Amino acid sequence: MGTAVNATFAVGSWDESPFDETPGLPKLTRATVTKQFSGDINGQSATEWLMAYAADGSATFVGLERIRGTVGGRAGSCVIRHVGTFEDGAARAALTVVPRSGTDELRSIAGPGTFVADPGGTVTLELTFD
């Protein structure tokens, strides 16, 4: 059954550093980020991002995020894969729950979703529970 999950978040920490900087090529960085969620997601997460920056400041990124707490009223943890872009002040990504990553009441969590991190720190996911 499909369940829409809406939440807001605050970034707790953002530790970003380049791992490849070559003149004339996109800068590649790695960031370790923590967030605190409230709303239909209540808990915290840890994410590892890999980013490629364009000369105009936009970026393409991939990441793995482990959420711990409750999602849609169900307690446990799960891992979400992000593939997205950052431009015009907002990050947007397509999400997929990593198969077999759920624990406890989130053991059967599955499905795709979307992520928008705008200046207001909002995120909306569309997830399914078996």
N, C-alpha and C positions, 0 to 999 in steps of 0.2 A: 504494500500500500504506500502511496506517495505522501510525504509529509513536508510541508514548507516550513523552513526554519529561518527565523529572522533574529538577528542579534546585532549589538554594537560591540566595539572593542576599543581598548586603549593599549597602545604600545608601551610595554614595560621597559624593554631595552632593545637597542639596535646597534650591533657591532659589525660594521662593514669594512672590508679591506680588499684592495685589488690583488689578484693573483696573476694577471698578465696585463701589462701596460706597454704597448708598442706604438710609437708615433705613427699617426695616420691610420691606425686600426681601432675598432671599438674596444673600449676598456672593459675588461672582464673582472667582476668582483664577486665576493662571497659575503653573505651577511647571515649572522645568527641573530634571531629576533624572538622575543617573548611578547605575548599579548595576554590581556585579561578580558574575557568575554562576559557580557551580561545580556539577558533576554532569553530567547529560546536555546541559546548556548550559554551555559553558566559554568565558568571554569577558566583554565588557562591553557596556553599552547606554547610550544617551542617549534620554530621553523628554521630550516636552513634554505637560503635562497642562493641561486647562481644567476648573475645578471650580466647582460651585454649592453653597454651604453652606446648610443649613437651620438654623433657630434652635436645634434640639437638638444641633447639632454634626455631624450626619450630612451626607453630601455625595453628589452625583452627579457623575461625571467622564467625560471622553473623553480619549484620548491616542493619540499615535503614538510608537512605540518602535523604534529601530533597534538590532538586536543584531548584534555583530561577534564572530566567534570560531568555535566549532563548535557545531552543534545536531545531536544524535543522531549524533555522530561525523563529520559533514560540515562542512567548512570554508567560510566565506563570511560573508555578511551578509544580513539580511532585515528588513523593516519589519512590525510588528504593530500593528493597530488595537485599542484597548481601549474598551469602553463598559461602565461599571459604577457601583457604589455603594460608599460607605464608611459603615459603621455597626457599632456594638458592637466597635470596635477592629480591624476587619478590612476590607480592600478586596477586593471580588469583581468580576470583570469577564468579559464574553464577549469572546473574541479572534477576530480574523480576520487571516490573513496577507494583506498588501496585494498584489494581483496584480502580477506582473512586478517585484517589489521584490527578489527574491533574486539573489545574485551567486555566482559560482564554483560550488562543489558544492551550494549552496542555491538555484541558479537555478530549480529546479522545485518548490520548497517551496510548499505551498498548504494551505488548509483552516482550519477553525475550531478553537477551543480555549477553555480556561477558565483563569482566573488567580485565585489566592487569595493575598493578601499578608497573612499573619497575623503576630502578634508574633514568631514563629519565623523569618520571612523565607522561607517556602517558596512555591514556585510549581509548578504542574503544567499541562502543555500537552498537547493531543492534536493532532498535526500529521500531514499526509500528504506523501509524497514521490512524484513521478511517475517 
